Amino acid sequence: MSLLIVTPDRDSSELAAEIQARDPDLDVRLWPNSGALEEIRFAVLWQQPAGLLRGLGGLLAVSSLGAGVEHVLTDPDLPPDLPVGRLAGRRLAADMAGYVVAQVLGHWRGLADFRSQQARAEWRPWTPARPPRVGLLGMGAMGTATATALQALDVPVRGFSRSGRGPDGLSVASGRAGLEELAGWSDYLVCLLPLTPDTRGLLNARLFASMQPGSVVINVGRGPHLVEADLIAGLARGQPAAAILDVFEEEPLPPSHPFCSHPAVSITPHCASITSDQEAAELIVESYRRVVAGQLPLRPVDRTHGY
């Protein structure tokens, strides 16, 4: 029985080495050097090529090489009953929480302005009168970790989820009315949602119109959550007043894209939270062992909900 890693856009040789260091007897194969396809029982996928799954008739399960699973669930060759998992360890969630905290508090405290003042040899002490209000869209592992980190700093936090459930003690809204109310309350509205048919295009003109003047939208979910033209129009009105974006409809972001030169948009290159080879290897080995023992892979996906 073999494990196949499929990552056309990256070199996964170090990941394979980390896996074999943890289980030297595990037969690890890197696509396209897949060997005999009928021997493969578990595949770890990231942006897999079209038609790949058609030839893997012996699969017991597959897993995404990250927290997002839309590239797996939308594959037309994915068997309807094949279990799907995802890799989202504690470090991934912690890194996401750190990114959001850094972006929110750095922007709220005006750290970029201090840097500019330093260049002009100016001394202008300033601190905000109150902490920022942060609304988190998505109460999965990353949303929960982010809420916990912000609460530890006494930052007011509220959440949003499809079910209206979240960590104990956190106010969590649901439904359209709850979403728009949260947007109006938030100084920073952070998208941490999975990409599903219901969440695609959620960051749109209607939602921006609910945001208060001077607020900021942060997207660390998926690029298609955002209607880009609506954001540009919203920024022109000051609702929101700024955007911090880590994910985009097209990646890498073309140099000619309006976001690249927009004064109210800050960009990072889809690096808010990336699974390390070490953590990924541990999760893959555990997931593989579960699958060959007849169990579900780690973090099994509810395919009716898309996450």
C-alpha positions as CSV (number, residue, x, y, z in Angstrom):
1,M,0.0,0.0,0.0
2,S,1.3,3.4,-1.0
3,L,0.9,7.1,-0.3
4,L,0.9,9.6,-3.1
5,I,1.6,13.3,-2.7
6,V,0.4,15.5,-5.5
7,T,1.6,19.1,-5.5
8,P,2.2,20.3,-9.1
9,D,3.1,23.9,-8.0
10,R,5.8,23.0,-5.4
11,D,8.7,20.6,-4.7
12,S,7.5,18.2,-2.0
13,S,10.7,16.2,-1.7
14,E,11.5,17.5,1.7
15,L,8.0,16.7,2.9
16,A,8.4,13.1,1.6
17,A,11.7,12.9,3.5
18,E,10.0,14.1,6.7
19,I,7.3,11.5,6.3
20,Q,9.8,8.7,5.8
21,A,11.8,9.8,8.7
22,R,8.7,9.2,10.8
23,D,7.8,5.9,9.1
24,P,10.6,4.4,7.1
25,D,8.4,1.5,5.9
26,L,5.8,3.8,4.3
27,D,6.0,3.8,0.5
28,V,5.8,7.5,-0.3
29,R,5.5,8.6,-3.9
30,L,5.6,12.0,-5.5
31,W,3.5,12.8,-8.5
32,P,4.2,12.4,-11.4
33,N,6.4,9.5,-10.4
34,S,3.4,7.7,-9.1
35,G,4.4,4.1,-9.9
36,A,1.7,1.4,-10.1
37,L,-1.5,3.4,-9.5
38,E,-3.5,0.4,-8.2
39,E,-1.1,0.3,-5.2
40,I,-2.0,3.8,-4.0
41,R,-4.4,3.8,-1.0
42,F,-4.1,7.4,0.2
43,A,-3.4,10.6,-1.7
44,V,-2.5,14.1,-0.4
45,L,-3.6,16.7,-2.9
46,W,-2.9,20.3,-3.6
47,Q,-4.2,21.7,-6.9
48,Q,-4.2,18.3,-8.5
49,P,-4.2,18.0,-12.3
50,A,-7.4,17.2,-14.0
51,G,-8.1,13.5,-14.5
52,L,-5.7,12.4,-11.8
53,L,-8.3,10.8,-9.6
54,R,-9.8,8.9,-12.5
55,G,-6.8,6.5,-12.5
56,L,-6.6,6.0,-8.7
57,G,-9.3,3.3,-8.3
58,G,-7.7,1.8,-5.1
59,L,-8.0,4.9,-3.0
60,L,-9.4,4.5,0.5
61,A,-9.4,8.3,1.1
62,V,-7.8,11.6,0.1
63,S,-6.7,14.7,2.0
64,S,-6.0,18.2,1.1
65,L,-2.5,19.4,1.9
66,G,-4.0,22.4,3.8
67,A,-7.2,23.6,5.5
68,G,-8.9,24.5,2.2
69,V,-10.6,21.6,0.4
70,E,-12.4,23.3,-2.5
71,H,-9.9,22.1,-5.0
72,V,-10.7,18.5,-3.9
73,L,-14.4,18.8,-3.6
74,T,-14.9,20.4,-7.0
75,D,-12.9,17.7,-8.8
76,P,-15.4,16.0,-11.1
77,D,-13.5,12.7,-10.8
78,L,-13.8,12.6,-7.0
79,P,-15.8,9.5,-6.1
80,P,-19.1,10.4,-4.3
81,D,-18.4,8.3,-1.3
82,L,-14.7,8.7,-0.9
83,P,-13.7,10.2,2.5
84,V,-12.0,13.5,2.3
85,G,-9.8,15.0,5.0
86,R,-7.6,18.0,5.4
87,L,-4.4,19.0,7.1
88,A,-4.9,21.8,9.7
89,G,-2.7,21.4,12.7
90,R,-2.3,23.5,15.8
91,R,0.7,25.4,14.3
92,L,-1.3,26.4,11.2
93,A,-4.1,27.9,13.4
94,A,-1.6,29.6,15.7
95,D,0.2,31.2,12.8
96,M,-3.1,32.4,11.4
97,A,-4.0,33.9,14.8
98,G,-0.6,35.6,15.0
99,Y,-1.0,37.1,11.5
100,V,-4.5,38.5,12.2
101,V,-3.4,39.9,15.6
102,A,-0.3,41.6,14.0
103,Q,-2.3,43.1,11.2
104,V,-5.2,44.3,13.4
105,L,-3.1,45.8,16.2
106,G,-0.4,47.1,13.9
107,H,-3.0,49.0,11.8
108,W,-5.0,50.1,14.9
109,R,-1.8,51.5,16.6
110,G,-0.7,53.2,13.4
111,L,2.7,51.6,13.3
112,A,3.3,52.5,9.6
113,D,2.7,56.2,10.6
114,F,5.4,56.0,13.3
115,R,7.8,54.6,10.7
116,S,7.1,57.6,8.4
117,Q,7.5,60.0,11.3
118,Q,10.9,58.4,12.1
119,A,12.0,59.1,8.6
120,R,11.1,62.8,9.1
121,A,12.7,62.9,12.6
122,E,9.3,63.7,14.1
123,W,8.2,62.9,17.7
124,R,4.4,62.6,18.0
125,P,3.3,60.2,20.8
126,W,-0.1,58.7,20.1
127,T,-2.2,55.8,21.2
128,P,-5.8,54.9,20.5
129,A,-8.4,55.7,23.1
130,R,-9.9,52.2,23.0
131,P,-9.1,48.7,21.7
132,P,-10.5,47.8,18.2
133,R,-13.7,45.7,17.8
134,V,-12.9,42.6,15.7
135,G,-15.5,40.6,13.9
136,L,-14.4,37.1,12.8
137,L,-16.2,35.4,9.9
138,G,-15.7,31.7,10.5
139,M,-15.5,29.7,13.8
140,G,-13.4,26.8,12.7
141,A,-10.0,26.0,14.1
142,M,-8.4,29.2,12.8
143,G,-11.3,31.4,13.8
144,T,-11.3,29.9,17.3
145,A,-7.5,30.3,17.7
146,T,-7.7,33.9,16.5
147,A,-10.6,34.7,18.9
148,T,-8.6,33.3,21.8
149,A,-5.5,35.3,20.9
150,L,-7.4,38.5,20.7
151,Q,-9.4,37.9,23.9
152,A,-6.1,37.4,25.7
153,L,-5.3,41.0,24.8
154,D,-8.7,42.2,26.0
155,V,-9.7,43.0,22.4
156,P,-13.5,42.9,22.0
157,V,-14.3,40.0,19.6
158,R,-17.5,38.6,18.1
159,G,-17.9,35.9,15.5
160,F,-20.1,34.6,12.7
161,S,-20.7,31.0,11.6
162,R,-23.3,29.1,9.6
163,S,-24.6,27.4,12.7
164,G,-24.3,30.3,15.1
165,R,-22.0,28.2,17.2
166,G,-18.5,29.0,18.4
167,P,-16.3,28.9,21.5
168,D,-17.9,29.2,24.9
169,G,-18.3,32.8,26.0
170,L,-18.1,34.3,22.5
171,S,-21.0,36.0,20.9
172,V,-21.5,34.3,17.5
173,A,-24.1,35.5,14.9
174,S,-25.6,33.6,12.0
175,G,-27.8,34.4,9.0
176,R,-27.8,37.4,6.8
177,A,-29.1,39.8,9.4
178,G,-26.5,38.6,11.9
179,L,-23.7,39.0,9.3
180,E,-24.6,42.6,8.5
181,E,-25.0,43.5,12.2
182,L,-21.5,42.1,12.9
183,A,-20.1,44.1,9.9
184,G,-21.6,47.3,11.3
185,W,-20.2,46.6,14.8
186,S,-16.6,45.7,13.6
187,D,-13.7,48.1,13.3
188,Y,-11.9,45.1,11.6
189,L,-13.9,42.4,9.8
190,V,-11.8,39.3,9.2
191,C,-12.8,36.6,6.7
192,L,-11.6,33.1,7.9
193,L,-14.4,31.2,6.2
194,P,-14.1,28.0,4.0
195,L,-14.9,28.5,0.4
196,T,-18.3,27.0,-0.4
197,P,-21.1,28.0,-2.8
198,D,-22.7,29.9,0.1
199,T,-19.6,31.9,1.0
200,R,-18.3,32.6,-2.5
201,G,-18.6,36.4,-3.1
202,L,-19.7,37.0,0.5
203,L,-17.4,40.1,0.8
204,N,-19.5,42.2,-1.6
205,A,-21.1,45.6,-2.0
206,R,-24.1,44.7,0.2
207,L,-21.8,43.7,3.1
208,F,-19.5,46.7,2.6
209,A,-22.5,49.0,2.8
210,S,-23.1,47.6,6.3
211,M,-19.6,48.5,7.5
212,Q,-18.9,51.7,9.4
213,P,-16.9,54.4,7.8
214,G,-13.2,54.0,8.7
215,S,-13.5,50.2,9.2
216,V,-11.1,47.7,7.6
217,V,-11.7,44.3,5.9
218,I,-9.2,41.6,6.1
219,N,-9.4,38.5,3.9
220,V,-7.3,35.5,4.8
221,G,-9.9,33.0,3.6
222,R,-9.9,32.5,-0.1
223,G,-9.7,34.9,-3.0
224,P,-13.2,34.1,-4.4
225,H,-14.7,35.2,-1.1
226,L,-14.1,38.8,-2.3
227,V,-15.9,40.6,-5.1
228,E,-12.9,42.7,-6.1
229,A,-14.8,45.4,-8.1
230,D,-17.1,45.9,-5.1
231,L,-14.2,46.4,-2.8
232,I,-12.6,49.1,-5.0
233,A,-16.0,50.9,-5.1
234,G,-16.4,50.5,-1.3
235,L,-12.9,51.9,-0.7
236,A,-13.8,55.0,-2.8
237,R,-16.8,55.6,-0.4
238,G,-14.8,54.8,2.8
239,Q,-16.8,51.6,3.5
240,P,-14.4,50.0,4.2
241,A,-11.7,52.6,4.5
242,A,-8.9,50.0,4.0
243,A,-8.3,46.4,3.1
244,I,-5.6,43.9,4.1
245,L,-5.6,41.0,1.7
246,D,-3.6,37.8,1.7
247,V,-5.6,35.8,-0.8
248,F,-6.7,36.6,-4.3
249,E,-8.9,35.3,-7.2
250,E,-5.7,35.1,-9.3
251,E,-2.4,34.1,-7.8
252,P,0.3,35.4,-8.1
253,L,-1.5,38.7,-8.2
254,P,-0.6,40.3,-11.6
255,P,1.5,43.5,-11.3
256,S,-1.1,45.4,-13.3
257,H,-3.9,44.6,-10.8
258,P,-5.5,47.7,-9.3
259,F,-4.8,46.3,-5.8
260,C,-1.1,46.6,-6.3
261,S,-1.1,50.4,-6.5
262,H,-4.1,51.2,-4.4
263,P,-3.2,53.4,-1.4
264,A,-5.8,51.8,0.8
265,V,-4.9,48.2,0.1
266,S,-2.2,46.2,1.9
267,I,-1.1,42.9,0.3
268,T,0.7,39.8,1.5
269,P,1.4,36.9,-0.9
270,H,-0.8,34.2,0.5
271,C,1.5,33.5,3.4
272,A,-0.6,34.3,6.5
273,S,-0.5,30.7,7.5
274,I,1.4,27.8,5.8
275,T,1.7,24.2,7.0
276,S,5.3,23.4,7.7
277,D,6.8,20.2,6.3
278,Q,7.3,18.9,9.8
279,E,3.7,19.4,10.9
280,A,2.4,18.2,7.6
281,A,4.4,15.0,7.8
282,E,3.1,14.2,11.3
283,L,-0.5,14.8,10.2
284,I,-0.1,12.8,7.0
285,V,1.4,9.8,8.7
286,E,-1.3,9.8,11.3
287,S,-4.0,10.2,8.7
288,Y,-2.5,7.4,6.5
289,R,-2.5,5.0,9.5
290,R,-6.1,5.8,10.3
291,V,-7.2,5.2,6.7
292,V,-5.5,1.9,6.3
293,A,-7.0,0.8,9.6
294,G,-10.4,1.5,8.2
295,Q,-11.0,4.8,9.9
296,L,-11.7,8.3,8.5
297,P,-8.7,10.6,7.7
298,L,-7.9,13.4,10.1
299,R,-10.3,16.3,10.0
300,P,-12.9,14.6,7.8
301,V,-14.9,16.9,5.6
302,D,-18.7,17.1,5.6
303,R,-19.2,17.2,1.8
304,T,-22.8,18.4,2.1
305,H,-21.5,21.6,3.8
306,G,-18.2,21.8,1.9
307,Y,-15.9,21.9,5.0
